[in-house]
Amino acid sequence: MNDSSKTEREFIQSIERGEWREVDDVASAVMEARHIAEATLAKSERMNIRISSADLKALKARAIEEGLPYQTLVTSVLHKYVTGQLQAFE
């Protein structure tokens, strides 16, 4: 089996498992994905943190729901927080 057939099969299986969701506003989704990609590619510093295993497990599950690598999700959330696009809970 060639690589493209394997990729296509994995893609179809992913759809059948319900891992994809419809987007109401495609233009906004594209802009958000671009923003996340730009923030991810603009890395200049490395940060190591300690996080509880329960929080990390929940974070990874949420990232799967969003269709993102969990590190990208963390970067996006932190970026949104420091730029005022996300408010902290009080």
Jmol script that loads the backbone (N, CA, C; Angstrom):
load data "model"
ATOM      1  N   MET A   1       0.854  -1.184   0.000  1.00  0.00           N
ATOM      2  CA  MET A   1       0.000   0.000   0.000  1.00  0.00           C
ATOM      3  C   MET A   1       0.891   1.237   0.000  1.00  0.00           C
ATOM      4  N   ASN A   2       0.600   2.176  -0.882  1.00  0.00           N
ATOM      5  CA  ASN A   2       1.422   3.386  -0.932  1.00  0.00           C
ATOM      6  C   ASN A   2       1.002   4.364   0.172  1.00  0.00           C
ATOM      7  N   ASP A   3       1.838   5.390   0.395  1.00  0.00           N
ATOM      8  CA  ASP A   3       1.607   6.344   1.474  1.00  0.00           C
ATOM      9  C   ASP A   3       0.299   7.107   1.312  1.00  0.00           C
ATOM     10  N   SER A   4      -0.053   7.485   0.070  1.00  0.00           N
ATOM     11  CA  SER A   4      -1.285   8.258  -0.117  1.00  0.00           C
ATOM     12  C   SER A   4      -2.512   7.418   0.201  1.00  0.00           C
ATOM     13  N   SER A   5      -2.496   6.134  -0.134  1.00  0.00           N
ATOM     14  CA  SER A   5      -3.625   5.265   0.196  1.00  0.00           C
ATOM     15  C   SER A   5      -3.762   5.104   1.705  1.00  0.00           C
ATOM     16  N   LYS A   6      -2.632   4.958   2.384  1.00  0.00           N
ATOM     17  CA  LYS A   6      -2.651   4.836   3.841  1.00  0.00           C
ATOM     18  C   LYS A   6      -3.190   6.120   4.473  1.00  0.00           C
ATOM     19  N   THR A   7      -2.747   7.259   3.973  1.00  0.00           N
ATOM     20  CA  THR A   7      -3.201   8.551   4.485  1.00  0.00           C
ATOM     21  C   THR A   7      -4.697   8.719   4.254  1.00  0.00           C
ATOM     22  N   GLU A   8      -5.162   8.356   3.069  1.00  0.00           N
ATOM     23  CA  GLU A   8      -6.586   8.462   2.755  1.00  0.00           C
ATOM     24  C   GLU A   8      -7.406   7.561   3.667  1.00  0.00           C
ATOM     25  N   ARG A   9      -6.932   6.347   3.902  1.00  0.00           N
ATOM     26  CA  ARG A   9      -7.643   5.408   4.774  1.00  0.00           C
ATOM     27  C   ARG A   9      -7.718   5.959   6.196  1.00  0.00           C
ATOM     28  N   GLU A  10      -6.607   6.510   6.687  1.00  0.00           N
ATOM     29  CA  GLU A  10      -6.588   7.088   8.036  1.00  0.00           C
ATOM     30  C   GLU A  10      -7.529   8.283   8.126  1.00  0.00           C
ATOM     31  N   PHE A  11      -7.572   9.083   7.071  1.00  0.00           N
ATOM     32  CA  PHE A  11      -8.459  10.240   7.040  1.00  0.00           C
ATOM     33  C   PHE A  11      -9.923   9.797   7.101  1.00  0.00           C
ATOM     34  N   ILE A  12     -10.281   8.824   6.306  1.00  0.00           N
ATOM     35  CA  ILE A  12     -11.659   8.313   6.295  1.00  0.00           C
ATOM     36  C   ILE A  12     -12.018   7.728   7.652  1.00  0.00           C
ATOM     37  N   GLN A  13     -11.118   6.971   8.253  1.00  0.00           N
ATOM     38  CA  GLN A  13     -11.375   6.402   9.576  1.00  0.00           C
ATOM     39  C   GLN A  13     -11.559   7.501  10.621  1.00  0.00           C
ATOM     40  N   SER A  14     -10.787   8.554  10.510  1.00  0.00           N
ATOM     41  CA  SER A  14     -10.905   9.684  11.429  1.00  0.00           C
ATOM     42  C   SER A  14     -12.289  10.332  11.315  1.00  0.00           C
ATOM     43  N   ILE A  15     -12.761  10.492  10.105  1.00  0.00           N
ATOM     44  CA  ILE A  15     -14.095  11.059   9.881  1.00  0.00           C
ATOM     45  C   ILE A  15     -15.153  10.135  10.467  1.00  0.00           C
ATOM     46  N   GLU A  16     -15.016   8.848  10.206  1.00  0.00           N
ATOM     47  CA  GLU A  16     -15.998   7.877  10.701  1.00  0.00           C
ATOM     48  C   GLU A  16     -16.022   7.811  12.224  1.00  0.00           C
ATOM     49  N   ARG A  17     -14.892   8.100  12.883  1.00  0.00           N
ATOM     50  CA  ARG A  17     -14.846   8.118  14.350  1.00  0.00           C
ATOM     51  C   ARG A  17     -15.437   9.399  14.920  1.00  0.00           C
ATOM     52  N   GLY A  18     -15.818  10.329  14.057  1.00  0.00           N
ATOM     53  CA  GLY A  18     -16.419  11.576  14.520  1.00  0.00           C
ATOM     54  C   GLY A  18     -15.417  12.581  15.048  1.00  0.00           C
ATOM     55  N   GLU A  19     -14.176  12.498  14.589  1.00  0.00           N
ATOM     56  CA  GLU A  19     -13.133  13.399  15.067  1.00  0.00           C
ATOM     57  C   GLU A  19     -13.154  14.754  14.369  1.00  0.00           C
ATOM     58  N   TRP A  20     -14.032  14.926  13.415  1.00  0.00           N
ATOM     59  CA  TRP A  20     -14.124  16.184  12.671  1.00  0.00           C
ATOM     60  C   TRP A  20     -15.458  16.827  12.992  1.00  0.00           C
ATOM     61  N   ARG A  21     -15.488  18.144  12.982  1.00  0.00           N
ATOM     62  CA  ARG A  21     -16.740  18.843  13.234  1.00  0.00           C
ATOM     63  C   ARG A  21     -16.929  19.941  12.193  1.00  0.00           C
ATOM     64  N   GLU A  22     -18.179  20.224  11.900  1.00  0.00           N
ATOM     65  CA  GLU A  22     -18.503  21.254  10.920  1.00  0.00           C
ATOM     66  C   GLU A  22     -18.250  22.633  11.523  1.00  0.00           C
ATOM     67  N   VAL A  23     -17.799  23.546  10.685  1.00  0.00           N
ATOM     68  CA  VAL A  23     -17.523  24.912  11.115  1.00  0.00           C
ATOM     69  C   VAL A  23     -18.581  25.824  10.521  1.00  0.00           C
ATOM     70  N   ASP A  24     -19.209  26.647  11.378  1.00  0.00           N
ATOM     71  CA  ASP A  24     -20.251  27.558  10.897  1.00  0.00           C
ATOM     72  C   ASP A  24     -19.663  28.709  10.083  1.00  0.00           C
ATOM     73  N   ASP A  25     -18.585  29.296  10.585  1.00  0.00           N
ATOM     74  CA  ASP A  25     -17.983  30.456   9.929  1.00  0.00           C
ATOM     75  C   ASP A  25     -16.580  30.070   9.457  1.00  0.00           C
ATOM     76  N   VAL A  26     -16.480  29.640   8.211  1.00  0.00           N
ATOM     77  CA  VAL A  26     -15.216  29.145   7.670  1.00  0.00           C
ATOM     78  C   VAL A  26     -14.145  30.230   7.680  1.00  0.00           C
ATOM     79  N   ALA A  27     -14.513  31.448   7.322  1.00  0.00           N
ATOM     80  CA  ALA A  27     -13.526  32.538   7.274  1.00  0.00           C
ATOM     81  C   ALA A  27     -12.906  32.771   8.649  1.00  0.00           C
ATOM     82  N   SER A  28     -13.724  32.758   9.694  1.00  0.00           N
ATOM     83  CA  SER A  28     -13.195  32.941  11.056  1.00  0.00           C
ATOM     84  C   SER A  28     -12.318  31.764  11.464  1.00  0.00           C
ATOM     85  N   ALA A  29     -12.730  30.564  11.098  1.00  0.00           N
ATOM     86  CA  ALA A  29     -11.948  29.379  11.433  1.00  0.00           C
ATOM     87  C   ALA A  29     -10.588  29.415  10.749  1.00  0.00           C
ATOM     88  N   VAL A  30     -10.560  29.860   9.497  1.00  0.00           N
ATOM     89  CA  VAL A  30      -9.296  29.966   8.760  1.00  0.00           C
ATOM     90  C   VAL A  30      -8.401  31.011   9.419  1.00  0.00           C
ATOM     91  N   MET A  31      -8.976  32.145   9.788  1.00  0.00           N
ATOM     92  CA  MET A  31      -8.188  33.205  10.443  1.00  0.00           C
ATOM     93  C   MET A  31      -7.634  32.716  11.782  1.00  0.00           C
ATOM     94  N   GLU A  32      -8.449  31.995  12.543  1.00  0.00           N
ATOM     95  CA  GLU A  32      -7.988  31.470  13.831  1.00  0.00           C
ATOM     96  C   GLU A  32      -6.855  30.464  13.627  1.00  0.00           C
ATOM     97  N   ALA A  33      -7.009  29.591  12.640  1.00  0.00           N
ATOM     98  CA  ALA A  33      -5.956  28.608  12.357  1.00  0.00           C
ATOM     99  C   ALA A  33      -4.671  29.299  11.924  1.00  0.00           C
ATOM    100  N   ARG A  34      -4.790  30.343  11.109  1.00  0.00           N
ATOM    101  CA  ARG A  34      -3.624  31.112  10.694  1.00  0.00           C
ATOM    102  C   ARG A  34      -2.931  31.755  11.893  1.00  0.00           C
ATOM    103  N   HIS A  35      -3.749  32.330  12.770  1.00  0.00           N
ATOM    104  CA  HIS A  35      -3.218  32.988  13.968  1.00  0.00           C
ATOM    105  C   HIS A  35      -2.469  31.981  14.846  1.00  0.00           C
ATOM    106  N   ILE A  36      -3.067  30.812  15.023  1.00  0.00           N
ATOM    107  CA  ILE A  36      -2.428  29.767  15.824  1.00  0.00           C
ATOM    108  C   ILE A  36      -1.125  29.323  15.175  1.00  0.00           C
ATOM    109  N   ALA A  37      -1.152  29.136  13.863  1.00  0.00           N
ATOM    110  CA  ALA A  37       0.062  28.710  13.152  1.00  0.00           C
ATOM    111  C   ALA A  37       1.159  29.762  13.264  1.00  0.00           C
ATOM    112  N   GLU A  38       0.798  31.025  13.095  1.00  0.00           N
ATOM    113  CA  GLU A  38       1.790  32.096  13.207  1.00  0.00           C
ATOM    114  C   GLU A  38       2.388  32.147  14.609  1.00  0.00           C
ATOM    115  N   ALA A  39       1.533  32.020  15.616  1.00  0.00           N
ATOM    116  CA  ALA A  39       2.016  32.044  16.999  1.00  0.00           C
ATOM    117  C   ALA A  39       2.920  30.856  17.274  1.00  0.00           C
ATOM    118  N   THR A  40       2.578  29.719  16.701  1.00  0.00           N
ATOM    119  CA  THR A  40       3.381  28.516  16.913  1.00  0.00           C
ATOM    120  C   THR A  40       4.742  28.629  16.228  1.00  0.00           C
ATOM    121  N   LEU A  41       4.744  29.162  15.014  1.00  0.00           N
ATOM    122  CA  LEU A  41       5.985  29.276  14.266  1.00  0.00           C
ATOM    123  C   LEU A  41       6.883  30.397  14.779  1.00  0.00           C
ATOM    124  N   ALA A  42       6.317  31.342  15.506  1.00  0.00           N
ATOM    125  CA  ALA A  42       7.083  32.489  15.988  1.00  0.00           C
ATOM    126  C   ALA A  42       7.766  32.210  17.326  1.00  0.00           C
ATOM    127  N   LYS A  43       7.974  30.959  17.638  1.00  0.00           N
ATOM    128  CA  LYS A  43       8.606  30.601  18.906  1.00  0.00           C
ATOM    129  C   LYS A  43      10.014  31.172  18.983  1.00  0.00           C
ATOM    130  N   SER A  44      10.316  31.765  20.111  1.00  0.00           N
ATOM    131  CA  SER A  44      11.675  32.247  20.304  1.00  0.00           C
ATOM    132  C   SER A  44      12.230  31.819  21.650  1.00  0.00           C
ATOM    133  N   GLU A  45      11.383  31.385  22.532  1.00  0.00           N
ATOM    134  CA  GLU A  45      11.806  30.965  23.858  1.00  0.00           C
ATOM    135  C   GLU A  45      11.184  29.615  24.187  1.00  0.00           C
ATOM    136  N   ARG A  46      11.851  28.883  25.022  1.00  0.00           N
ATOM    137  CA  ARG A  46      11.332  27.608  25.497  1.00  0.00           C
ATOM    138  C   ARG A  46      10.916  27.784  26.943  1.00  0.00           C
ATOM    139  N   MET A  47       9.817  27.148  27.332  1.00  0.00           N
ATOM    140  CA  MET A  47       9.337  27.228  28.701  1.00  0.00           C
ATOM    141  C   MET A  47       8.987  25.828  29.183  1.00  0.00           C
ATOM    142  N   ASN A  48       9.479  25.446  30.317  1.00  0.00           N
ATOM    143  CA  ASN A  48       9.147  24.163  30.919  1.00  0.00           C
ATOM    144  C   ASN A  48       8.295  24.414  32.147  1.00  0.00           C
ATOM    145  N   ILE A  49       7.196  23.681  32.270  1.00  0.00           N
ATOM    146  CA  ILE A  49       6.330  23.831  33.429  1.00  0.00           C
ATOM    147  C   ILE A  49       5.996  22.458  33.989  1.00  0.00           C
ATOM    148  N   ARG A  50       5.597  22.453  35.234  1.00  0.00           N
ATOM    149  CA  ARG A  50       5.087  21.227  35.850  1.00  0.00           C
ATOM    150  C   ARG A  50       3.577  21.366  35.918  1.00  0.00           C
ATOM    151  N   ILE A  51       2.886  20.294  35.585  1.00  0.00           N
ATOM    152  CA  ILE A  51       1.423  20.296  35.566  1.00  0.00           C
ATOM    153  C   ILE A  51       0.952  18.952  36.101  1.00  0.00           C
ATOM    154  N   SER A  52      -0.154  18.949  36.802  1.00  0.00           N
ATOM    155  CA  SER A  52      -0.647  17.681  37.355  1.00  0.00           C
ATOM    156  C   SER A  52      -0.995  16.733  36.211  1.00  0.00           C
ATOM    157  N   SER A  53      -0.862  15.461  36.484  1.00  0.00           N
ATOM    158  CA  SER A  53      -1.151  14.481  35.433  1.00  0.00           C
ATOM    159  C   SER A  53      -2.623  14.537  35.025  1.00  0.00           C
ATOM    160  N   ALA A  54      -3.506  14.832  35.978  1.00  0.00           N
ATOM    161  CA  ALA A  54      -4.933  14.934  35.651  1.00  0.00           C
ATOM    162  C   ALA A  54      -5.186  16.119  34.711  1.00  0.00           C
ATOM    163  N   ASP A  55      -4.544  17.261  34.998  1.00  0.00           N
ATOM    164  CA  ASP A  55      -4.717  18.428  34.130  1.00  0.00           C
ATOM    165  C   ASP A  55      -4.133  18.174  32.743  1.00  0.00           C
ATOM    166  N   LEU A  56      -2.994  17.523  32.686  1.00  0.00           N
ATOM    167  CA  LEU A  56      -2.377  17.233  31.397  1.00  0.00           C
ATOM    168  C   LEU A  56      -3.248  16.283  30.582  1.00  0.00           C
ATOM    169  N   LYS A  57      -3.820  15.288  31.249  1.00  0.00           N
ATOM    170  CA  LYS A  57      -4.700  14.341  30.566  1.00  0.00           C
ATOM    171  C   LYS A  57      -5.922  15.079  30.007  1.00  0.00           C
ATOM    172  N   ALA A  58      -6.507  15.967  30.814  1.00  0.00           N
ATOM    173  CA  ALA A  58      -7.666  16.740  30.370  1.00  0.00           C
ATOM    174  C   ALA A  58      -7.287  17.684  29.231  1.00  0.00           C
ATOM    175  N   LEU A  59      -6.115  18.262  29.330  1.00  0.00           N
ATOM    176  CA  LEU A  59      -5.628  19.164  28.289  1.00  0.00           C
ATOM    177  C   LEU A  59      -5.454  18.423  26.966  1.00  0.00           C
ATOM    178  N   LYS A  60      -4.880  17.246  27.021  1.00  0.00           N
ATOM    179  CA  LYS A  60      -4.689  16.454  25.803  1.00  0.00           C
ATOM    180  C   LYS A  60      -6.036  16.043  25.204  1.00  0.00           C
ATOM    181  N   ALA A  61      -6.997  15.697  26.065  1.00  0.00           N
ATOM    182  CA  ALA A  61      -8.327  15.322  25.571  1.00  0.00           C
ATOM    183  C   ALA A  61      -8.994  16.513  24.886  1.00  0.00           C
ATOM    184  N   ARG A  62      -8.870  17.681  25.496  1.00  0.00           N
ATOM    185  CA  ARG A  62      -9.464  18.895  24.908  1.00  0.00           C
ATOM    186  C   ARG A  62      -8.794  19.227  23.578  1.00  0.00           C
ATOM    187  N   ALA A  63      -7.488  19.041  23.506  1.00  0.00           N
ATOM    188  CA  ALA A  63      -6.765  19.308  22.264  1.00  0.00           C
ATOM    189  C   ALA A  63      -7.254  18.386  21.148  1.00  0.00           C
ATOM    190  N   ILE A  64      -7.506  17.142  21.484  1.00  0.00           N
ATOM    191  CA  ILE A  64      -8.041  16.198  20.489  1.00  0.00           C
ATOM    192  C   ILE A  64      -9.400  16.689  19.998  1.00  0.00           C
ATOM    193  N   GLU A  65     -10.249  17.151  20.930  1.00  0.00           N
ATOM    194  CA  GLU A  65     -11.560  17.684  20.541  1.00  0.00           C
ATOM    195  C   GLU A  65     -11.410  18.869  19.586  1.00  0.00           C
ATOM    196  N   GLU A  66     -10.400  19.687  19.819  1.00  0.00           N
ATOM    197  CA  GLU A  66     -10.172  20.869  18.992  1.00  0.00           C
ATOM    198  C   GLU A  66      -9.400  20.542  17.718  1.00  0.00           C
ATOM    199  N   GLY A  67      -8.854  19.332  17.632  1.00  0.00           N
ATOM    200  CA  GLY A  67      -8.099  18.933  16.447  1.00  0.00           C
ATOM    201  C   GLY A  67      -6.721  19.555  16.385  1.00  0.00           C
ATOM    202  N   LEU A  68      -6.115  19.780  17.566  1.00  0.00           N
ATOM    203  CA  LEU A  68      -4.811  20.419  17.648  1.00  0.00           C
ATOM    204  C   LEU A  68      -3.848  19.586  18.484  1.00  0.00           C
ATOM    205  N   PRO A  69      -2.562  19.712  18.224  1.00  0.00           N
ATOM    206  CA  PRO A  69      -1.597  19.150  19.172  1.00  0.00           C
ATOM    207  C   PRO A  69      -1.743  19.904  20.498  1.00  0.00           C
ATOM    208  N   TYR A  70      -1.566  19.210  21.620  1.00  0.00           N
ATOM    209  CA  TYR A  70      -1.823  19.867  22.894  1.00  0.00           C
ATOM    210  C   TYR A  70      -0.876  21.028  23.163  1.00  0.00           C
ATOM    211  N   GLN A  71       0.364  20.969  22.671  1.00  0.00           N
ATOM    212  CA  GLN A  71       1.277  22.098  22.864  1.00  0.00           C
ATOM    213  C   GLN A  71       0.772  23.339  22.125  1.00  0.00           C
ATOM    214  N   THR A  72       0.198  23.135  20.949  1.00  0.00           N
ATOM    215  CA  THR A  72      -0.347  24.240  20.171  1.00  0.00           C
ATOM    216  C   THR A  72      -1.540  24.855  20.899  1.00  0.00           C
ATOM    217  N   LEU A  73      -2.376  24.002  21.495  1.00  0.00           N
ATOM    218  CA  LEU A  73      -3.513  24.501  22.259  1.00  0.00           C
ATOM    219  C   LEU A  73      -3.038  25.348  23.434  1.00  0.00           C
ATOM    220  N   VAL A  74      -2.036  24.870  24.166  1.00  0.00           N
ATOM    221  CA  VAL A  74      -1.499  25.621  25.300  1.00  0.00           C
ATOM    222  C   VAL A  74      -0.952  26.964  24.827  1.00  0.00           C
ATOM    223  N   THR A  75      -0.183  26.952  23.752  1.00  0.00           N
ATOM    224  CA  THR A  75       0.388  28.190  23.208  1.00  0.00           C
ATOM    225  C   THR A  75      -0.721  29.160  22.829  1.00  0.00           C
ATOM    226  N   SER A  76      -1.760  28.668  22.187  1.00  0.00           N
ATOM    227  CA  SER A  76      -2.860  29.511  21.757  1.00  0.00           C
ATOM    228  C   SER A  76      -3.586  30.128  22.954  1.00  0.00           C
ATOM    229  N   VAL A  77      -3.882  29.316  23.952  1.00  0.00           N
ATOM    230  CA  VAL A  77      -4.585  29.816  25.141  1.00  0.00           C
ATOM    231  C   VAL A  77      -3.735  30.863  25.860  1.00  0.00           C
ATOM    232  N   LEU A  78      -2.459  30.593  26.030  1.00  0.00           N
ATOM    233  CA  LEU A  78      -1.584  31.566  26.687  1.00  0.00           C
ATOM    234  C   LEU A  78      -1.494  32.857  25.885  1.00  0.00           C
ATOM    235  N   HIS A  79      -1.379  32.733  24.568  1.00  0.00           N
ATOM    236  CA  HIS A  79      -1.314  33.923  23.722  1.00  0.00           C
ATOM    237  C   HIS A  79      -2.599  34.746  23.851  1.00  0.00           C
ATOM    238  N   LYS A  80      -3.742  34.077  23.794  1.00  0.00           N
ATOM    239  CA  LYS A  80      -5.013  34.782  23.917  1.00  0.00           C
ATOM    240  C   LYS A  80      -5.129  35.466  25.278  1.00  0.00           C
ATOM    241  N   TYR A  81      -4.641  34.832  26.318  1.00  0.00           N
ATOM    242  CA  TYR A  81      -4.705  35.423  27.650  1.00  0.00           C
ATOM    243  C   TYR A  81      -3.840  36.677  27.750  1.00  0.00           C
ATOM    244  N   VAL A  82      -2.593  36.584  27.297  1.00  0.00           N
ATOM    245  CA  VAL A  82      -1.696  37.736  27.441  1.00  0.00           C
ATOM    246  C   VAL A  82      -2.052  38.893  26.512  1.00  0.00           C
ATOM    247  N   THR A  83      -2.807  38.613  25.432  1.00  0.00           N
ATOM    248  CA  THR A  83      -3.223  39.687  24.537  1.00  0.00           C
ATOM    249  C   THR A  83      -4.630  40.210  24.862  1.00  0.00           C
ATOM    250  N   GLY A  84      -5.208  39.707  25.947  1.00  0.00           N
ATOM    251  CA  GLY A  84      -6.515  40.200  26.380  1.00  0.00           C
ATOM    252  C   GLY A  84      -7.693  39.593  25.663  1.00  0.00           C
ATOM    253  N   GLN A  85      -7.471  38.582  24.848  1.00  0.00           N
ATOM    254  CA  GLN A  85      -8.567  37.942  24.117  1.00  0.00           C
ATOM    255  C   GLN A  85      -9.260  36.871  24.960  1.00  0.00           C
ATOM    256  N   LEU A  86      -8.668  36.542  26.100  1.00  0.00           N
ATOM    257  CA  LEU A  86      -9.204  35.529  26.997  1.00  0.00           C
ATOM    258  C   LEU A  86      -9.134  36.076  28.407  1.00  0.00           C
ATOM    259  N   GLN A  87     -10.231  36.048  29.111  1.00  0.00           N
ATOM    260  CA  GLN A  87     -10.269  36.584  30.472  1.00  0.00           C
ATOM    261  C   GLN A  87     -10.100  35.457  31.476  1.00  0.00           C
ATOM    262  N   ALA A  88      -9.396  35.717  32.545  1.00  0.00           N
ATOM    263  CA  ALA A  88      -9.192  34.732  33.607  1.00  0.00           C
ATOM    264  C   ALA A  88     -10.473  34.589  34.414  1.00  0.00           C
ATOM    265  N   PHE A  89     -10.702  33.417  34.940  1.00  0.00           N
ATOM    266  CA  PHE A  89     -11.845  33.183  35.821  1.00  0.00           C
ATOM    267  C   PHE A  89     -11.529  33.745  37.199  1.00  0.00           C
ATOM    268  N   GLU A  90     -12.519  34.345  37.799  1.00  0.00           N
ATOM    269  CA  GLU A  90     -12.310  34.883  39.149  1.00  0.00           C
ATOM    270  C   GLU A  90     -13.370  34.381  40.081  1.00  0.00           C
TER     271      GLU A  90
END
end "model"
wireframe off; spacefill off
backbone 0.3
color backbone group
